[in-house]
Amino acid sequence: MNSEHEEQTAIFEWAKYMQGQYPQLSFMFSTLNGIRLTIGQAKKAKRAGNKKGISDICFPWNNGKYAGLWIELKASKGRPTKEQKEFIEFMNQQGHYAEVVVGSLKSIELIKKYINNQL
């Protein structure tokens, strides 16, 4: 069983490899909300604007139907928090496509569907 970090790393390795076919993937980024921080680092990040609930991955490319794609990545047994659910609902209301996805393979499938306007 892979950790969320390993799953997310696999997604970004795939994205880097696929940039020749899908150049817009070069703008996909991670919010780093899943990174464990010391108490001091967490306080500093919060003061700098880091917020609970923001999805793990953002693909800020408008595919003609949605303004951007947000993925809340979970490892096999992960469950979204209340704040994560609220953020996903808000982003969907704002014209983005946002979803909780388990694992890298399903996330990559979702990204491909998003790029090819199959959602």
C-alpha positions as CSV (number, residue, x, y, z in Angstrom):
1,M,0.0,0.0,0.0
2,N,1.4,3.3,-1.1
3,S,1.4,6.5,1.0
4,E,-0.4,9.6,-0.2
5,H,3.1,11.1,-0.8
6,E,4.1,8.2,-3.0
7,E,0.8,8.4,-4.9
8,Q,1.2,12.2,-5.5
9,T,4.8,11.8,-6.6
10,A,3.7,9.2,-9.2
11,I,1.1,11.7,-10.5
12,F,3.7,14.4,-11.0
13,E,6.3,12.0,-12.5
14,W,3.6,11.0,-15.0
15,A,2.7,14.7,-15.7
16,K,6.4,15.6,-16.3
17,Y,6.7,12.6,-18.7
18,M,3.5,13.6,-20.6
19,Q,4.3,17.3,-21.0
20,G,5.4,16.7,-24.6
21,Q,1.9,15.5,-25.4
22,Y,0.0,17.8,-23.0
23,P,2.1,20.9,-22.6
24,Q,-0.5,22.4,-20.2
25,L,0.5,19.9,-17.6
26,S,3.6,22.0,-16.9
27,F,1.3,24.3,-14.9
28,M,-0.2,21.6,-12.7
29,F,1.0,22.1,-9.1
30,S,0.7,20.8,-5.6
31,T,-0.4,22.8,-2.6
32,L,1.8,20.8,-0.3
33,N,-1.0,20.6,2.3
34,G,-0.2,17.0,3.0
35,I,3.3,17.7,4.1
36,R,4.0,17.2,7.8
37,L,5.5,20.3,9.4
38,T,6.9,21.2,12.8
39,I,4.6,23.4,14.9
40,G,6.8,26.4,14.1
41,Q,6.7,25.7,10.4
42,A,2.9,25.1,10.5
43,K,2.4,28.5,12.3
44,K,4.6,30.2,9.7
45,A,2.8,28.6,6.8
46,K,-0.6,29.6,8.2
47,R,0.5,33.2,8.6
48,A,1.7,33.1,5.0
49,G,-1.8,31.9,3.8
50,N,-1.8,28.1,4.0
51,K,-5.3,26.9,4.8
52,K,-6.9,23.7,5.9
53,G,-9.0,21.9,3.4
54,I,-7.4,23.2,0.2
55,S,-7.1,20.3,-2.3
56,D,-3.7,18.6,-2.9
57,I,-3.4,19.2,-6.6
58,C,-4.5,22.0,-8.8
59,F,-4.5,22.0,-12.6
60,P,-5.3,25.6,-13.5
61,W,-6.1,25.0,-17.1
62,N,-9.5,25.9,-18.6
63,N,-10.6,23.0,-20.7
64,G,-13.5,24.9,-22.2
65,K,-16.0,23.4,-19.8
66,Y,-14.3,23.9,-16.4
67,A,-12.1,26.7,-15.2
68,G,-9.6,24.3,-13.6
69,L,-9.2,20.9,-12.0
70,W,-8.7,20.2,-8.3
71,I,-7.9,16.8,-6.9
72,E,-8.0,15.9,-3.2
73,L,-5.8,12.9,-3.3
74,K,-6.2,10.0,-0.8
75,A,-4.3,6.8,-0.2
76,S,-6.4,3.7,-0.1
77,K,-7.9,4.2,3.3
78,G,-8.0,8.0,3.4
79,R,-11.2,10.0,3.9
80,P,-11.8,13.7,3.2
81,T,-12.1,16.1,6.1
82,K,-15.1,18.5,6.6
83,E,-12.9,21.4,5.3
84,Q,-11.8,19.4,2.3
85,K,-15.4,18.5,1.4
86,E,-16.4,22.2,1.8
87,F,-13.5,23.3,-0.5
88,I,-14.5,20.8,-3.2
89,E,-18.1,21.9,-3.1
90,F,-17.1,25.6,-3.3
91,M,-14.7,25.0,-6.2
92,N,-17.4,23.0,-8.1
93,Q,-19.8,26.0,-7.5
94,Q,-17.2,28.3,-9.0
95,G,-17.0,26.5,-12.3
96,H,-14.0,24.2,-11.5
97,Y,-14.1,20.5,-11.5
98,A,-13.1,19.2,-8.0
99,E,-13.1,15.7,-6.7
100,V,-11.7,13.3,-4.0
101,V,-9.7,10.6,-5.8
102,V,-8.1,7.5,-4.3
103,G,-4.7,6.7,-5.7
104,S,-2.5,7.9,-8.6
105,L,-3.9,5.7,-11.3
106,K,-7.5,7.0,-10.8
107,S,-6.1,10.6,-10.6
108,I,-4.2,10.2,-13.8
109,E,-7.4,8.8,-15.5
110,L,-9.3,11.9,-14.2
111,I,-6.6,14.3,-15.5
112,K,-6.7,12.6,-18.9
113,K,-10.5,12.8,-19.0
114,Y,-10.3,16.5,-18.0
115,I,-7.8,17.3,-20.7
116,N,-9.9,15.5,-23.4
117,N,-13.2,17.0,-22.2
118,Q,-14.7,13.7,-21.2
119,L,-16.2,14.8,-17.9
